[in-house]
Each structure stands twice: as structure tokens, then as C-alpha cells.
């Protein structure tokens, strides 16, 4: 993947961030119809601000994105904008979710942010393959129904 430098009127920049955020109470609500709606909403909101989504993936209980954010915006203000506006838009489209999530807040407080240096391709690959990795880990985990330390 070529390193693309973006430009504003007096600035050349390459500010890319790997961001992970979750729904409130980490509920597994990002499925089927709501999943496609959330993806569409996030793309539209990023387009309004001139933010490029380089890579993104919606898991059942969290969202991975790789964003190119212009230097005129802070990461915190972008996340506040994305989470706040998307919450309102999600509740407008899916009114039944209002009963599960009080106060019209869909997303949990906080997020994970990591600045991506020159390893953009590695992060993009990680985001693309994360769901299959999680499924493989779930299949490997074995629940023990008996106490292994209990004497018989």
C-alpha cells in the first residue's frame, strides 16, 4: 500500500489512526440490518468532515476503523462527533433500541486509539482478519463443566 500524503491549502499531512470503540455495556447488537446501517452512517459522517475510512470492520460487540483524520481536527473531537451523531441516527432508524439504551447513548464512553506510522498495511490486514481470528479462538476455547481440582 503506497503511503499517500494528503494536502490542505498550506499543509501536507499523513495522520492515520487505528480506533476501536464499543456499544454501551458491550452488548452484541451489531448484526444484520443494524450492521449495514451503522456502516452507512459512519461512512456518511466521515464524508461530511473530510475524513477517509481506509479500513473498517464491524464486529458483533465493537468497531474497528483505520481513519485518515485531517490535522485541523483532534482525534477526541472526531470520536465525539462520530459517536454522538451516529447514536442519534441509529436511534432514528431503529426506535426499538431506545428501550435497551437509556438517554439515547448507543456507544460506550471512551475508545482505543493508536497512531499508525508507516505500518498502515499491517493494521489494515489486522482489521480485515480480526473476525475470522475471533471465530477461530472461540472454537478453540473449551469450557470445563467439572472442577479439575476437585478430588473424586
PyMOL CGO cylinders between C-alpha atoms (Angstrom):
from pymol import cmd
from pymol.cgo import CYLINDER

trace = [
    CYLINDER, 0.00, 0.00, 0.00, 1.53, 3.29, -1.06, 0.3, 1, 1, 1, 1, 1, 1,
    CYLINDER, 1.53, 3.29, -1.06, 1.92, 6.00, 1.55, 0.3, 1, 1, 1, 1, 1, 1,
    CYLINDER, 1.92, 6.00, 1.55, -0.45, 8.74, 0.44, 0.3, 1, 1, 1, 1, 1, 1,
    CYLINDER, -0.45, 8.74, 0.44, 0.18, 12.27, 1.67, 0.3, 1, 1, 1, 1, 1, 1,
    CYLINDER, 0.18, 12.27, 1.67, -2.97, 14.39, 1.89, 0.3, 1, 1, 1, 1, 1, 1,
    CYLINDER, -2.97, 14.39, 1.89, -2.93, 18.14, 1.50, 0.3, 1, 1, 1, 1, 1, 1,
    CYLINDER, -2.93, 18.14, 1.50, -4.78, 21.20, 2.69, 0.3, 1, 1, 1, 1, 1, 1,
    CYLINDER, -4.78, 21.20, 2.69, -4.09, 24.72, 1.46, 0.3, 1, 1, 1, 1, 1, 1,
    CYLINDER, -4.09, 24.72, 1.46, -0.81, 25.14, 3.41, 0.3, 1, 1, 1, 1, 1, 1,
    CYLINDER, -0.81, 25.14, 3.41, -0.25, 21.67, 4.81, 0.3, 1, 1, 1, 1, 1, 1,
    CYLINDER, -0.25, 21.67, 4.81, 0.84, 18.21, 3.70, 0.3, 1, 1, 1, 1, 1, 1,
    CYLINDER, 0.84, 18.21, 3.70, -0.20, 15.54, 6.19, 0.3, 1, 1, 1, 1, 1, 1,
    CYLINDER, -0.20, 15.54, 6.19, -0.39, 11.82, 6.81, 0.3, 1, 1, 1, 1, 1, 1,
    CYLINDER, -0.39, 11.82, 6.81, -2.29, 11.39, 10.12, 0.3, 1, 1, 1, 1, 1, 1,
    CYLINDER, -2.29, 11.39, 10.12, -3.75, 7.90, 10.35, 0.3, 1, 1, 1, 1, 1, 1,
    CYLINDER, -3.75, 7.90, 10.35, -5.28, 6.32, 13.43, 0.3, 1, 1, 1, 1, 1, 1,
    CYLINDER, -5.28, 6.32, 13.43, -6.39, 2.81, 14.38, 0.3, 1, 1, 1, 1, 1, 1,
    CYLINDER, -6.39, 2.81, 14.38, -9.54, 3.24, 16.51, 0.3, 1, 1, 1, 1, 1, 1,
    CYLINDER, -9.54, 3.24, 16.51, -11.68, 0.70, 18.37, 0.3, 1, 1, 1, 1, 1, 1,
    CYLINDER, -11.68, 0.70, 18.37, -14.96, 1.58, 20.12, 0.3, 1, 1, 1, 1, 1, 1,
    CYLINDER, -14.96, 1.58, 20.12, -17.85, -0.41, 21.58, 0.3, 1, 1, 1, 1, 1, 1,
    CYLINDER, -17.85, -0.41, 21.58, -21.61, -0.17, 22.12, 0.3, 1, 1, 1, 1, 1, 1,
    CYLINDER, -21.61, -0.17, 22.12, -22.82, 0.67, 25.61, 0.3, 1, 1, 1, 1, 1, 1,
    CYLINDER, -22.82, 0.67, 25.61, -22.41, -2.27, 28.01, 0.3, 1, 1, 1, 1, 1, 1,
    CYLINDER, -22.41, -2.27, 28.01, -20.59, -4.03, 25.15, 0.3, 1, 1, 1, 1, 1, 1,
    CYLINDER, -20.59, -4.03, 25.15, -23.90, -5.50, 24.03, 0.3, 1, 1, 1, 1, 1, 1,
    CYLINDER, -23.90, -5.50, 24.03, -23.74, -7.70, 20.96, 0.3, 1, 1, 1, 1, 1, 1,
    CYLINDER, -23.74, -7.70, 20.96, -26.16, -5.63, 18.90, 0.3, 1, 1, 1, 1, 1, 1,
    CYLINDER, -26.16, -5.63, 18.90, -24.20, -5.02, 15.69, 0.3, 1, 1, 1, 1, 1, 1,
    CYLINDER, -24.20, -5.02, 15.69, -25.89, -7.65, 13.49, 0.3, 1, 1, 1, 1, 1, 1,
    CYLINDER, -25.89, -7.65, 13.49, -27.57, -7.84, 10.06, 0.3, 1, 1, 1, 1, 1, 1,
    CYLINDER, -27.57, -7.84, 10.06, -29.67, -4.73, 9.33, 0.3, 1, 1, 1, 1, 1, 1,
    CYLINDER, -29.67, -4.73, 9.33, -28.21, -2.56, 12.08, 0.3, 1, 1, 1, 1, 1, 1,
    CYLINDER, -28.21, -2.56, 12.08, -24.69, -3.55, 10.93, 0.3, 1, 1, 1, 1, 1, 1,
    CYLINDER, -24.69, -3.55, 10.93, -25.23, -2.25, 7.40, 0.3, 1, 1, 1, 1, 1, 1,
    CYLINDER, -25.23, -2.25, 7.40, -26.92, 0.88, 8.77, 0.3, 1, 1, 1, 1, 1, 1,
    CYLINDER, -26.92, 0.88, 8.77, -24.02, 1.62, 11.14, 0.3, 1, 1, 1, 1, 1, 1,
    CYLINDER, -24.02, 1.62, 11.14, -21.53, 1.20, 8.31, 0.3, 1, 1, 1, 1, 1, 1,
    CYLINDER, -21.53, 1.20, 8.31, -23.50, 3.55, 6.08, 0.3, 1, 1, 1, 1, 1, 1,
    CYLINDER, -23.50, 3.55, 6.08, -23.92, 6.12, 8.87, 0.3, 1, 1, 1, 1, 1, 1,
    CYLINDER, -23.92, 6.12, 8.87, -20.20, 6.13, 9.75, 0.3, 1, 1, 1, 1, 1, 1,
    CYLINDER, -20.20, 6.13, 9.75, -19.21, 6.49, 6.07, 0.3, 1, 1, 1, 1, 1, 1,
    CYLINDER, -19.21, 6.49, 6.07, -21.62, 9.39, 5.61, 0.3, 1, 1, 1, 1, 1, 1,
    CYLINDER, -21.62, 9.39, 5.61, -20.45, 11.21, 8.77, 0.3, 1, 1, 1, 1, 1, 1,
    CYLINDER, -20.45, 11.21, 8.77, -16.78, 10.79, 7.80, 0.3, 1, 1, 1, 1, 1, 1,
    CYLINDER, -16.78, 10.79, 7.80, -17.52, 12.11, 4.33, 0.3, 1, 1, 1, 1, 1, 1,
    CYLINDER, -17.52, 12.11, 4.33, -19.09, 15.26, 5.83, 0.3, 1, 1, 1, 1, 1, 1,
    CYLINDER, -19.09, 15.26, 5.83, -15.88, 16.06, 7.75, 0.3, 1, 1, 1, 1, 1, 1,
    CYLINDER, -15.88, 16.06, 7.75, -13.42, 15.05, 5.02, 0.3, 1, 1, 1, 1, 1, 1,
    CYLINDER, -13.42, 15.05, 5.02, -12.19, 12.02, 6.95, 0.3, 1, 1, 1, 1, 1, 1,
    CYLINDER, -12.19, 12.02, 6.95, -11.18, 8.96, 4.94, 0.3, 1, 1, 1, 1, 1, 1,
    CYLINDER, -11.18, 8.96, 4.94, -12.03, 5.47, 6.18, 0.3, 1, 1, 1, 1, 1, 1,
    CYLINDER, -12.03, 5.47, 6.18, -9.09, 3.41, 4.95, 0.3, 1, 1, 1, 1, 1, 1,
    CYLINDER, -9.09, 3.41, 4.95, -10.27, 0.16, 6.53, 0.3, 1, 1, 1, 1, 1, 1,
    CYLINDER, -10.27, 0.16, 6.53, -13.16, -0.72, 8.80, 0.3, 1, 1, 1, 1, 1, 1,
    CYLINDER, -13.16, -0.72, 8.80, -14.89, -3.76, 10.24, 0.3, 1, 1, 1, 1, 1, 1,
    CYLINDER, -14.89, -3.76, 10.24, -17.98, -4.10, 12.41, 0.3, 1, 1, 1, 1, 1, 1,
    CYLINDER, -17.98, -4.10, 12.41, -17.83, -6.96, 14.91, 0.3, 1, 1, 1, 1, 1, 1,
    CYLINDER, -17.83, -6.96, 14.91, -20.90, -8.05, 16.98, 0.3, 1, 1, 1, 1, 1, 1,
    CYLINDER, -20.90, -8.05, 16.98, -19.74, -6.01, 20.00, 0.3, 1, 1, 1, 1, 1, 1,
    CYLINDER, -19.74, -6.01, 20.00, -17.15, -3.50, 18.75, 0.3, 1, 1, 1, 1, 1, 1,
    CYLINDER, -17.15, -3.50, 18.75, -15.99, -1.49, 15.74, 0.3, 1, 1, 1, 1, 1, 1,
    CYLINDER, -15.99, -1.49, 15.74, -12.50, -1.37, 14.19, 0.3, 1, 1, 1, 1, 1, 1,
    CYLINDER, -12.50, -1.37, 14.19, -11.62, 1.52, 11.89, 0.3, 1, 1, 1, 1, 1, 1,
    CYLINDER, -11.62, 1.52, 11.89, -8.47, 2.92, 10.31, 0.3, 1, 1, 1, 1, 1, 1,
    CYLINDER, -8.47, 2.92, 10.31, -9.07, 6.62, 9.71, 0.3, 1, 1, 1, 1, 1, 1,
    CYLINDER, -9.07, 6.62, 9.71, -7.09, 9.38, 7.99, 0.3, 1, 1, 1, 1, 1, 1,
    CYLINDER, -7.09, 9.38, 7.99, -8.04, 12.45, 10.04, 0.3, 1, 1, 1, 1, 1, 1,
    CYLINDER, -8.04, 12.45, 10.04, -7.01, 15.95, 8.87, 0.3, 1, 1, 1, 1, 1, 1,
    CYLINDER, -7.01, 15.95, 8.87, -4.75, 17.77, 11.37, 0.3, 1, 1, 1, 1, 1, 1,
    CYLINDER, -4.75, 17.77, 11.37, -7.33, 20.53, 11.84, 0.3, 1, 1, 1, 1, 1, 1,
    CYLINDER, -7.33, 20.53, 11.84, -9.41, 18.04, 13.91, 0.3, 1, 1, 1, 1, 1, 1,
    CYLINDER, -9.41, 18.04, 13.91, -8.33, 16.34, 17.11, 0.3, 1, 1, 1, 1, 1, 1,
    CYLINDER, -8.33, 16.34, 17.11, -8.97, 12.62, 17.45, 0.3, 1, 1, 1, 1, 1, 1,
    CYLINDER, -8.97, 12.62, 17.45, -11.15, 13.26, 20.52, 0.3, 1, 1, 1, 1, 1, 1,
    CYLINDER, -11.15, 13.26, 20.52, -13.36, 15.75, 18.69, 0.3, 1, 1, 1, 1, 1, 1,
    CYLINDER, -13.36, 15.75, 18.69, -13.74, 13.38, 15.72, 0.3, 1, 1, 1, 1, 1, 1,
    CYLINDER, -13.74, 13.38, 15.72, -14.71, 10.50, 18.01, 0.3, 1, 1, 1, 1, 1, 1,
    CYLINDER, -14.71, 10.50, 18.01, -17.18, 12.71, 19.88, 0.3, 1, 1, 1, 1, 1, 1,
    CYLINDER, -17.18, 12.71, 19.88, -18.71, 13.74, 16.58, 0.3, 1, 1, 1, 1, 1, 1,
    CYLINDER, -18.71, 13.74, 16.58, -18.87, 10.20, 15.15, 0.3, 1, 1, 1, 1, 1, 1,
    CYLINDER, -18.87, 10.20, 15.15, -20.26, 8.57, 18.29, 0.3, 1, 1, 1, 1, 1, 1,
    CYLINDER, -20.26, 8.57, 18.29, -22.70, 11.37, 19.10, 0.3, 1, 1, 1, 1, 1, 1,
    CYLINDER, -22.70, 11.37, 19.10, -24.20, 11.87, 15.65, 0.3, 1, 1, 1, 1, 1, 1,
    CYLINDER, -24.20, 11.87, 15.65, -24.25, 8.16, 14.84, 0.3, 1, 1, 1, 1, 1, 1,
    CYLINDER, -24.25, 8.16, 14.84, -26.13, 7.43, 18.09, 0.3, 1, 1, 1, 1, 1, 1,
    CYLINDER, -26.13, 7.43, 18.09, -28.87, 9.85, 17.13, 0.3, 1, 1, 1, 1, 1, 1,
    CYLINDER, -28.87, 9.85, 17.13, -29.06, 8.47, 13.59, 0.3, 1, 1, 1, 1, 1, 1,
    CYLINDER, -29.06, 8.47, 13.59, -29.14, 4.84, 14.81, 0.3, 1, 1, 1, 1, 1, 1,
    CYLINDER, -29.14, 4.84, 14.81, -31.98, 5.57, 17.24, 0.3, 1, 1, 1, 1, 1, 1,
    CYLINDER, -31.98, 5.57, 17.24, -33.88, 7.38, 14.47, 0.3, 1, 1, 1, 1, 1, 1,
    CYLINDER, -33.88, 7.38, 14.47, -33.65, 4.31, 12.23, 0.3, 1, 1, 1, 1, 1, 1,
    CYLINDER, -33.65, 4.31, 12.23, -34.08, 1.67, 14.95, 0.3, 1, 1, 1, 1, 1, 1,
    CYLINDER, -34.08, 1.67, 14.95, -36.50, 3.11, 17.51, 0.3, 1, 1, 1, 1, 1, 1,
    CYLINDER, -36.50, 3.11, 17.51, -36.81, -0.22, 19.37, 0.3, 1, 1, 1, 1, 1, 1,
    CYLINDER, -36.81, -0.22, 19.37, -33.22, 0.17, 20.64, 0.3, 1, 1, 1, 1, 1, 1,
    CYLINDER, -33.22, 0.17, 20.64, -34.23, 3.17, 22.77, 0.3, 1, 1, 1, 1, 1, 1,
    CYLINDER, -34.23, 3.17, 22.77, -35.60, 0.81, 25.42, 0.3, 1, 1, 1, 1, 1, 1,
    CYLINDER, -35.60, 0.81, 25.42, -32.30, -1.06, 25.81, 0.3, 1, 1, 1, 1, 1, 1,
    CYLINDER, -32.30, -1.06, 25.81, -30.10, 2.04, 25.77, 0.3, 1, 1, 1, 1, 1, 1,
    CYLINDER, -30.10, 2.04, 25.77, -31.25, 4.88, 28.01, 0.3, 1, 1, 1, 1, 1, 1,
    CYLINDER, -31.25, 4.88, 28.01, -30.60, 8.57, 27.27, 0.3, 1, 1, 1, 1, 1, 1,
    CYLINDER, -30.60, 8.57, 27.27, -30.08, 7.95, 23.53, 0.3, 1, 1, 1, 1, 1, 1,
    CYLINDER, -30.08, 7.95, 23.53, -26.49, 6.89, 24.04, 0.3, 1, 1, 1, 1, 1, 1,
    CYLINDER, -26.49, 6.89, 24.04, -25.61, 3.92, 21.86, 0.3, 1, 1, 1, 1, 1, 1,
    CYLINDER, -25.61, 3.92, 21.86, -21.82, 3.91, 22.30, 0.3, 1, 1, 1, 1, 1, 1,
    CYLINDER, -21.82, 3.91, 22.30, -19.84, 3.34, 25.49, 0.3, 1, 1, 1, 1, 1, 1,
    CYLINDER, -19.84, 3.34, 25.49, -17.63, 6.08, 26.86, 0.3, 1, 1, 1, 1, 1, 1,
    CYLINDER, -17.63, 6.08, 26.86, -14.06, 6.10, 25.63, 0.3, 1, 1, 1, 1, 1, 1,
    CYLINDER, -14.06, 6.10, 25.63, -12.26, 4.32, 22.84, 0.3, 1, 1, 1, 1, 1, 1,
    CYLINDER, -12.26, 4.32, 22.84, -8.87, 2.83, 21.94, 0.3, 1, 1, 1, 1, 1, 1,
    CYLINDER, -8.87, 2.83, 21.94, -6.73, 4.99, 19.65, 0.3, 1, 1, 1, 1, 1, 1,
    CYLINDER, -6.73, 4.99, 19.65, -3.32, 4.20, 18.20, 0.3, 1, 1, 1, 1, 1, 1,
    CYLINDER, -3.32, 4.20, 18.20, -1.38, 6.38, 15.78, 0.3, 1, 1, 1, 1, 1, 1,
    CYLINDER, -1.38, 6.38, 15.78, -0.40, 4.41, 12.70, 0.3, 1, 1, 1, 1, 1, 1,
    CYLINDER, -0.40, 4.41, 12.70, 3.07, 5.16, 11.49, 0.3, 1, 1, 1, 1, 1, 1,
    CYLINDER, 3.07, 5.16, 11.49, 4.48, 3.51, 8.40, 0.3, 1, 1, 1, 1, 1, 1,
    CYLINDER, 4.48, 3.51, 8.40, 2.85, 0.14, 9.15, 0.3, 1, 1, 1, 1, 1, 1,
    CYLINDER, 2.85, 0.14, 9.15, -0.55, 1.01, 7.67, 0.3, 1, 1, 1, 1, 1, 1,
    CYLINDER, -0.55, 1.01, 7.67, -0.73, -2.21, 5.63, 0.3, 1, 1, 1, 1, 1, 1,
    CYLINDER, -0.73, -2.21, 5.63, -0.20, -4.31, 8.76, 0.3, 1, 1, 1, 1, 1, 1,
    CYLINDER, -0.20, -4.31, 8.76, -3.01, -2.57, 10.65, 0.3, 1, 1, 1, 1, 1, 1,
    CYLINDER, -3.01, -2.57, 10.65, -5.37, -2.80, 7.65, 0.3, 1, 1, 1, 1, 1, 1,
    CYLINDER, -5.37, -2.80, 7.65, -4.66, -6.54, 7.38, 0.3, 1, 1, 1, 1, 1, 1,
    CYLINDER, -4.66, -6.54, 7.38, -5.24, -6.96, 11.13, 0.3, 1, 1, 1, 1, 1, 1,
    CYLINDER, -5.24, -6.96, 11.13, -8.63, -5.22, 10.89, 0.3, 1, 1, 1, 1, 1, 1,
    CYLINDER, -8.63, -5.22, 10.89, -9.69, -7.33, 7.87, 0.3, 1, 1, 1, 1, 1, 1,
    CYLINDER, -9.69, -7.33, 7.87, -8.75, -10.64, 9.51, 0.3, 1, 1, 1, 1, 1, 1,
    CYLINDER, -8.75, -10.64, 9.51, -9.92, -9.91, 13.06, 0.3, 1, 1, 1, 1, 1, 1,
    CYLINDER, -9.92, -9.91, 13.06, -13.36, -11.53, 12.73, 0.3, 1, 1, 1, 1, 1, 1,
    CYLINDER, -13.36, -11.53, 12.73, -12.02, -14.83, 11.41, 0.3, 1, 1, 1, 1, 1, 1,
    CYLINDER, -12.02, -14.83, 11.41, -9.38, -14.80, 14.17, 0.3, 1, 1, 1, 1, 1, 1,
    CYLINDER, -9.38, -14.80, 14.17, -12.05, -14.28, 16.86, 0.3, 1, 1, 1, 1, 1, 1,
    CYLINDER, -12.05, -14.28, 16.86, -14.17, -17.12, 15.44, 0.3, 1, 1, 1, 1, 1, 1,
    CYLINDER, -14.17, -17.12, 15.44, -11.15, -19.45, 15.44, 0.3, 1, 1, 1, 1, 1, 1,
    CYLINDER, -11.15, -19.45, 15.44, -10.39, -18.54, 19.08, 0.3, 1, 1, 1, 1, 1, 1,
    CYLINDER, -10.39, -18.54, 19.08, -13.99, -19.24, 20.09, 0.3, 1, 1, 1, 1, 1, 1,
    CYLINDER, -13.99, -19.24, 20.09, -13.77, -22.70, 18.54, 0.3, 1, 1, 1, 1, 1, 1,
    CYLINDER, -13.77, -22.70, 18.54, -10.53, -23.42, 20.38, 0.3, 1, 1, 1, 1, 1, 1,
    CYLINDER, -10.53, -23.42, 20.38, -11.79, -22.42, 23.80, 0.3, 1, 1, 1, 1, 1, 1,
    CYLINDER, -11.79, -22.42, 23.80, -13.14, -25.37, 25.74, 0.3, 1, 1, 1, 1, 1, 1,
    CYLINDER, -13.14, -25.37, 25.74, -15.39, -24.92, 28.71, 0.3, 1, 1, 1, 1, 1, 1,
    CYLINDER, -15.39, -24.92, 28.71, -14.83, -27.30, 31.56, 0.3, 1, 1, 1, 1, 1, 1,
    CYLINDER, -14.83, -27.30, 31.56, -18.03, -28.36, 33.21, 0.3, 1, 1, 1, 1, 1, 1,
    CYLINDER, -18.03, -28.36, 33.21, -16.24, -30.20, 36.02, 0.3, 1, 1, 1, 1, 1, 1,
    CYLINDER, -16.24, -30.20, 36.02, -13.85, -28.74, 38.52, 0.3, 1, 1, 1, 1, 1, 1,
    CYLINDER, -13.85, -28.74, 38.52, -10.41, -30.13, 37.53, 0.3, 1, 1, 1, 1, 1, 1,
    CYLINDER, -10.41, -30.13, 37.53, -9.06, -29.63, 41.07, 0.3, 1, 1, 1, 1, 1, 1,
    CYLINDER, -9.06, -29.63, 41.07, -11.83, -31.44, 42.88, 0.3, 1, 1, 1, 1, 1, 1,
    CYLINDER, -11.83, -31.44, 42.88, -10.94, -34.90, 44.17, 0.3, 1, 1, 1, 1, 1, 1,
    CYLINDER, -10.94, -34.90, 44.17, -13.18, -37.73, 43.19, 0.3, 1, 1, 1, 1, 1, 1,
]
cmd.load_cgo(trace, "trace")
